[in-house]
Each structure stands twice: as C-alpha cells, then as structure tokens.
Amino acid sequence: MAVIRLAGMIGGGPRGGLTDEALGPVIEKAFRRGKPGAVALVINSPGGSPVQSALIAARIRRLADERKIPVHAFVEDVAASGGYWLAVAADDIHVDPASILGSIGVISAGFGADAFLRRHGLERRVHTAGDHKSMLDPFLPERPEDVARLKVLLEEIHTTFIAHVKDRRGDRLADDPAIFSGEFWPGKRAIALGLADGIGHLEPRLKALYGDKVRLIRYGRRRGLLSRLGARILGDALGTIEERAQFARFGL
C-alpha cells in the first residue's frame, strides 16, 4: 500500500512548496512500483497555487485511472482551498473530527504603498506598451478598472474549481450554496455537506479495508543536504512565516 504525504503550501516559495515538478517523480513511483493495491494521500495543506493544485491532482487521477488503482485521502489538520482540490482527486476522503475542509474559493491579496511614497516625497514611474500591461501596482493608487478585471479572472478560476469538485464528488454533495462560498468547516460538518465521506485515520481505515496485514510504503519529498543542514536559514524562515500565515487563516 503506497502512502503519499502532501503537506504544506501548494506552489513555489522560499522553502519550495508542493509543485507538480517536485512531486511528479514521487507520485509516479508510488503508483508504479510493484502495482500497489491502493494509494493513500495524507493531506495537510491550506492551499496555494490553483495551477499547481490542478496539475498534481490531474497526475494522481491519470495514474489511478491508467493503472486502475483506488485512491483514498486522509486529511490531517486542513485540506482547504488548493488542499481540498488535492483531496478530491481521491475516490473517498476521510477526516478527523477536528480537521478543517472547504474554502472552495479563490483569493488575491496584496498591499498598497502609494500613500507611503507620497509622504516621503517619492514618485512611482511606470511606462508600458499595452493598455493593460500594468495592473494593481502596489506603489500606485488602486484603479477601479483593475479591480474589475481581477474579479473577472478570479471568477473564472473559481468556476474551474467548482467544476472540479462537482465532477469528483457528484451527488455526494449536499444542495447547499455555502459549499462554494469560500467557507470552511470541521470534519463532521464537512461530511454532512458531502465534502468528505467519513471519520477515519490512515492505518485503522486501511486495515479495515485491506486487512490487518496491510503494509504501508511511504513516499514523500526529500530535502537536499544543504537544506537539512540549515544552509538556507533566511529562505526557510521567510517560507515558514508565509506558510504559518496561510494555516492561521483556518485557526491553526
């Protein structure tokens, strides 16, 4: 039985988040080595890049369908936003009562420093070819047309996310518009909404499904030697702050 751990932010960053490039060889090996009876995904992610979420989930589904291997997801602290995108790549999802699931939405966050520049006598100068080449520059006043354009982009990505969840969860989903509002819920409420299938932890659930003699082979990313020795202290520190901020959105 292959077990793939998907923990942390999705996408790039100072620490190197979950990306299809980094996880591809791990996922391929888990599905192909010895043809396992099933693959389990252990997920603990607050989300991140929608593109990387889609790429990783698509790879899991392609291999599962090609090799006819069932996939089970087990959520630890959180599977929210892109983390939930990964979870629904599985055939079923099991959670702890205190797990957090959902946040099926899209977010764009930034800052505005134009007032700071003015107070210090600084002027931002931007020259472009193309009417929309510069958009939402944090050092210039926010323009309503930029915000309107951003909302269109976010809505299109949100629509793709919703379609993915509906395709994977089907009639297991409750008829509740809050599911796609960006809200999130603890385990039992997530089950009631159809976002998950039951309460269950990795080893007991797999033993119940495949027998007490089931053997778990764990797969995950390996950090390089320099990273393990702390040679990337600044990058790791910045990445940790960013990651903790993402988890903090869900009270974790």
SULJO-V448586 format. One record per residue. N is the residue number from 1. RES is the residue in three letters. PSI is psi in degrees with one decimal (NA if undefined). Layout:
[[N	RES	PSI] [N	RES	PSI]]
This chain:
[[1	MET	120.5] [2	ALA	137.6] [3	VAL	120.9] [4	ILE	125.2] [5	ARG	123.7] [6	LEU	90.7] [7	ALA	135.9] [8	GLY	-177.0] [9	MET	152.8] [10	ILE	126.9] [11	GLY	-177.4] [12	GLY	-176.0] [13	GLY	174.6] [14	PRO	-35.2] [15	ARG	-11.0] [16	GLY	97.1] [17	GLY	-167.1] [18	LEU	116.8] [19	THR	157.8] [20	ASP	-35.8] [21	GLU	-44.3] [22	ALA	-38.9] [23	LEU	-19.0] [24	GLY	-54.1] [25	PRO	-35.1] [26	VAL	-47.3] [27	ILE	-43.7] [28	GLU	-44.9] [29	LYS	-41.0] [30	ALA	-38.3] [31	PHE	-29.5] [32	ARG	-25.4] [33	ARG	108.2] [34	GLY	11.3] [35	LYS	81.0] [36	PRO	154.5] [37	GLY	-26.4] [38	ALA	164.2] [39	VAL	132.1] [40	ALA	134.6] [41	LEU	121.8] [42	VAL	112.4] [43	ILE	131.4] [44	ASN	81.8] [45	SER	133.9] [46	PRO	1.5] [47	GLY	-160.7] [48	GLY	-130.1] [49	SER	123.3] [50	PRO	-33.1] [51	VAL	-47.3] [52	GLN	-35.8] [53	SER	-46.6] [54	ALA	-41.5] [55	LEU	-44.3] [56	ILE	-45.9] [57	ALA	-40.6] [58	ALA	-38.2] [59	ARG	-43.8] [60	ILE	-46.6] [61	ARG	-40.9] [62	ARG	-46.8] [63	LEU	-39.3] [64	ALA	-42.9] [65	ASP	-42.4] [66	GLU	-42.9] [67	ARG	0.1] [68	LYS	51.6] [69	ILE	125.8] [70	PRO	148.6] [71	VAL	129.5] [72	HIS	135.4] [73	ALA	139.8] [74	PHE	118.3] [75	VAL	130.1] [76	GLU	-112.1] [77	ASP	-46.8] [78	VAL	140.9] [79	ALA	86.8] [80	ALA	150.5] [81	SER	-122.0] [82	GLY	-28.3] [83	GLY	-36.8] [84	TYR	-32.7] [85	TRP	-43.1] [86	LEU	-41.0] [87	ALA	-40.1] [88	VAL	-2.8] [89	ALA	-19.2] [90	ALA	163.7] [91	ASP	-27.6] [92	ASP	158.2] [93	ILE	127.3] [94	HIS	144.4] [95	VAL	165.2] [96	ASP	151.1] [97	PRO	-28.2] [98	ALA	-0.2] [99	SER	152.2] [100	ILE	128.2] [101	LEU	155.6] [102	GLY	-131.0] [103	SER	46.4] [104	ILE	85.8] [105	GLY	-175.6] [106	VAL	137.6] [107	ILE	144.5] [108	SER	124.6] [109	ALA	148.3] [110	GLY	-154.2] [111	PHE	165.4] [112	GLY	124.1] [113	ALA	18.3] [114	ASP	-38.0] [115	ALA	-37.6] [116	PHE	-43.3] [117	LEU	-42.9] [118	ARG	-42.7] [119	ARG	-28.1] [120	HIS	15.1] [121	GLY	26.0] [122	LEU	147.3] [123	GLU	129.8] [124	ARG	129.3] [125	ARG	120.0] [126	VAL	129.4] [127	HIS	129.9] [128	THR	159.8] [129	ALA	112.0] [130	GLY	125.6] [131	ASP	-29.7] [132	HIS	19.8] [133	LYS	-36.8] [134	SER	125.5] [135	MET	132.1] [136	LEU	42.6] [137	ASP	122.0] [138	PRO	-12.9] [139	PHE	6.0] [140	LEU	154.7] [141	PRO	142.0] [142	GLU	135.7] [143	ARG	133.0] [144	PRO	-36.6] [145	GLU	-30.5] [146	ASP	-42.1] [147	VAL	-42.2] [148	ALA	-41.6] [149	ARG	-41.7] [150	LEU	-42.0] [151	LYS	-36.5] [152	VAL	-44.0] [153	LEU	-44.7] [154	LEU	-39.4] [155	GLU	-37.9] [156	GLU	-41.9] [157	ILE	-40.4] [158	HIS	-42.4] [159	THR	-40.3] [160	THR	-42.1] [161	PHE	-47.9] [162	ILE	-44.2] [163	ALA	-39.2] [164	HIS	-45.9] [165	VAL	-44.9] [166	LYS	-38.8] [167	ASP	-39.5] [168	ARG	-35.6] [169	ARG	-25.6] [170	GLY	-134.8] [171	ASP	4.5] [172	ARG	-20.1] [173	LEU	138.3] [174	ALA	157.3] [175	ASP	78.3] [176	ASP	113.7] [177	PRO	-18.9] [178	ALA	-22.3] [179	ILE	-38.2] [180	PHE	21.7] [181	SER	-6.4] [182	GLY	-3.4] [183	GLU	161.1] [184	PHE	159.0] [185	TRP	157.3] [186	PRO	169.7] [187	GLY	-55.6] [188	LYS	-37.7] [189	ARG	-36.4] [190	ALA	-37.7] [191	ILE	-44.7] [192	ALA	-31.9] [193	LEU	-6.6] [194	GLY	9.9] [195	LEU	-19.2] [196	ALA	169.1] [197	ASP	-21.1] [198	GLY	169.2] [199	ILE	131.5] [200	GLY	142.0] [201	HIS	159.5] [202	LEU	-68.0] [203	GLU	-47.0] [204	PRO	-39.3] [205	ARG	-42.7] [206	LEU	-34.2] [207	LYS	-38.3] [208	ALA	-34.8] [209	LEU	-37.6] [210	TYR	5.3] [211	GLY	157.1] [212	ASP	-20.6] [213	LYS	8.7] [214	VAL	136.1] [215	ARG	126.8] [216	LEU	125.7] [217	ILE	117.0] [218	ARG	137.0] [219	TYR	141.6] [220	GLY	170.8] [221	ARG	143.5] [222	ARG	133.0] [223	ARG	146.4] [224	GLY	163.9] [225	LEU	-45.9] [226	LEU	-37.9] [227	SER	-41.2] [228	ARG	-30.4] [229	LEU	1.2] [230	GLY	20.7] [231	ALA	-12.9] [232	ARG	50.0] [233	ILE	-48.2] [234	LEU	-47.3] [235	GLY	-42.9] [236	ASP	-38.6] [237	ALA	-44.8] [238	LEU	-41.9] [239	GLY	-38.4] [240	THR	-42.0] [241	ILE	-45.8] [242	GLU	-44.5] [243	GLU	-42.2] [244	ARG	-35.5] [245	ALA	-38.4] [246	GLN	-44.8] [247	PHE	-35.0] [248	ALA	-23.9] [249	ARG	-23.1] [250	PHE	18.9] [251	GLY	24.3] [252	LEU	NA]]
